[in-house]
Amino acid sequence: MKVRNFSFILGLLVVCCDYSQGMRHQKFTPEEDGRIIQAKKDNPNANWREIGEIAHIGRDPNRIRERWGNYLIPGLYQRPWTAEEDQALRDAYSRVGPKWTAISPFFPGRSGVNVKNRWRLLERNRERIHLFSGAAPPMEGDFDIAPIEEDGQHREGSGSPAWIDLGLFGDL
């Protein structure tokens, strides 16, 4: 049985994607990204359904629009985050909360989704360090993470995180 995403537009059944081919959860490939960029460059006034047809990628128009707005739009770039940006993100989050589109203007070249994903990575790493160390995670906004020995004692002068010091991941 084929599962399809469809909608009724003006009484007509419109099938936009065949999800039985596995396209629903696949990541966009660099080739698809290139096709979207070229189609948008060649046809700046086309709607997202037309962009998908021109690019021949067989994706849902909403997914194409989201991909463009969050990752492909000119001016956005994927460069590594710096420690200063991480601290600025922590500060902005403590002032504004999880309002990613309100925080993203503080980070030129980064979309709200990029900012949200970075925040979630920072949170996941913070929780992981405290899970492996046996210590209770700090309260929100408390980001000073001290390395901890296997016996639960803080190690003086060590600059590496507790999960590295405990040897949980071999020799890093």
Protein Blocks (a to p, Z undefined) as FASTA:
>chain_A
ZZdddddeehiacdfbdfknopmmpccdfklmmmmmmmmmmmmmbcfklmmmmnonopaf
klmmmmmmmmmpghiacddddfklmmmmmmmmmmnopafklmmmmmghiafklmmmmmmm
mmmmmmmmmmmnopacddehiacdcdddfkopacehiabdfklmnopnojZZ
